[in-house]
């Protein structure tokens, strides 16, 4: 089974802390129109670091 981070768009506020905390480049893409992030699943290693820094608990490994 392939794991990646999932974004709960109802909880994400677009603060971008996941982007700055992720050790892998280009995993998160900020969508300014929606003011949230999406995940480039092919780049995500599912390390879970972003889930620990997200204050809104908008990120889950799944």
Phi and psi restraints in degrees (value plus and minus 20) as a CYANA .aco file:
   2 UNK   PHI    -111.9   -71.9
   2 UNK   PSI     105.0   145.0
   3 UNK   PHI    -123.3   -83.3
   3 UNK   PSI     127.4   167.4
   4 UNK   PHI    -175.2  -135.2
   4 UNK   PSI     149.7   189.7
   5 UNK   PHI    -101.7   -61.7
   5 UNK   PSI     120.7   160.7
   6 UNK   PHI    -135.0   -95.0
   6 UNK   PSI     119.7   159.7
   7 UNK   PHI    -124.0   -84.0
   7 UNK   PSI     106.4   146.4
   8 UNK   PHI    -105.5   -65.5
   8 UNK   PSI      84.9   124.9
   9 UNK   PHI     -88.3   -48.3
   9 UNK   PSI     -37.2     2.8
  10 UNK   PHI     -95.6   -55.6
  10 UNK   PSI     -46.5    -6.5
  11 UNK   PHI    -119.6   -79.6
  11 UNK   PSI     -49.2    -9.2
  12 UNK   PHI     -84.1   -44.1
  12 UNK   PSI     110.5   150.5
  13 UNK   PHI    -130.3   -90.3
  13 UNK   PSI     -15.8    24.2
  14 UNK   PHI      53.8    93.8
  14 UNK   PSI       9.3    49.3
  15 UNK   PHI     -93.6   -53.6
  15 UNK   PSI     -39.8     0.2
  16 UNK   PHI      52.0    92.0
  16 UNK   PSI      -6.8    33.2
  17 UNK   PHI     -85.5   -45.5
  17 UNK   PSI     -49.1    -9.1
  18 UNK   PHI     -84.8   -44.8
  18 UNK   PSI     -56.7   -16.7
  19 UNK   PHI     -85.1   -45.1
  19 UNK   PSI     -65.5   -25.5
  20 UNK   PHI     -95.9   -55.9
  20 UNK   PSI     -43.6    -3.6
  21 UNK   PHI    -110.6   -70.6
  21 UNK   PSI     -38.2     1.8
  22 UNK   PHI     -90.2   -50.2
  22 UNK   PSI     107.4   147.4
  23 UNK   PHI     -94.3   -54.3
  23 UNK   PSI     -35.8     4.2
  24 UNK   PHI    -118.2   -78.2
  24 UNK   PSI     117.2   157.2
  25 UNK   PHI     -94.8   -54.8
  25 UNK   PSI     126.7   166.7
  26 UNK   PHI      40.5    80.5
  26 UNK   PSI      10.2    50.2
  27 UNK   PHI    -100.1   -60.1
  27 UNK   PSI     -64.7   -24.7
  28 UNK   PHI    -122.0   -82.0
  28 UNK   PSI     120.2   160.2
  29 UNK   PHI    -141.8  -101.8
  29 UNK   PSI     102.7   142.7
  30 UNK   PHI    -102.8   -62.8
  30 UNK   PSI     110.4   150.4
  31 UNK   PHI    -127.1   -87.1
  31 UNK   PSI      76.1   116.1
  32 UNK   PHI     -81.7   -41.7
  32 UNK   PSI     -53.4   -13.4
  33 UNK   PHI     -84.4   -44.4
  33 UNK   PSI     -58.8   -18.8
  34 UNK   PHI    -113.1   -73.1
  34 UNK   PSI     -31.1     8.9
  35 UNK   PHI      35.5    75.5
  35 UNK   PSI      28.1    68.1
  36 UNK   PHI    -172.9  -132.9
  36 UNK   PSI     156.6   196.6
  37 UNK   PHI    -132.6   -92.6
  37 UNK   PSI     136.6   176.6
  38 UNK   PHI    -146.1  -106.1
  38 UNK   PSI     144.2   184.2
  39 UNK   PHI    -129.5   -89.5
  39 UNK   PSI     112.0   152.0
  40 UNK   PHI    -104.9   -64.9
  40 UNK   PSI      73.9   113.9
  41 UNK   PHI     -80.7   -40.7
  41 UNK   PSI     -48.2    -8.2
  42 UNK   PHI     -91.6   -51.6
  42 UNK   PSI     -37.7     2.3
  43 UNK   PHI    -121.6   -81.6
  43 UNK   PSI     -40.5    -0.5
  44 UNK   PHI     -91.0   -51.0
  44 UNK   PSI     111.5   151.5
  45 UNK   PHI    -118.3   -78.3
  45 UNK   PSI     -18.6    21.4
  46 UNK   PHI      36.6    76.6
  46 UNK   PSI      20.4    60.4
  47 UNK   PHI     -93.4   -53.4
  47 UNK   PSI     -45.2    -5.2
  48 UNK   PHI      68.7   108.7
  48 UNK   PSI     -21.8    18.2
  49 UNK   PHI     -77.7   -37.7
  49 UNK   PSI     -63.1   -23.1
  50 UNK   PHI     -82.0   -42.0
  50 UNK   PSI     -53.0   -13.0
  51 UNK   PHI     -88.0   -48.0
  51 UNK   PSI     -45.9    -5.9
  52 UNK   PHI    -102.8   -62.8
  52 UNK   PSI     -41.8    -1.8
  53 UNK   PHI    -118.8   -78.8
  53 UNK   PSI     -33.0     7.0
  54 UNK   PHI     -94.3   -54.3
  54 UNK   PSI      92.0   132.0
  55 UNK   PHI     -88.2   -48.2
  55 UNK   PSI     -44.4    -4.4
  56 UNK   PHI    -114.5   -74.5
  56 UNK   PSI     -19.3    20.7
  57 UNK   PHI      32.8    72.8
  57 UNK   PSI      22.1    62.1
  58 UNK   PHI    -108.5   -68.5
  58 UNK   PSI     -25.7    14.3
  59 UNK   PHI    -136.1   -96.1
  59 UNK   PSI     114.9   154.9
  60 UNK   PHI    -158.1  -118.1
  60 UNK   PSI     128.9   168.9
  61 UNK   PHI    -105.6   -65.6
  61 UNK   PSI     111.1   151.1
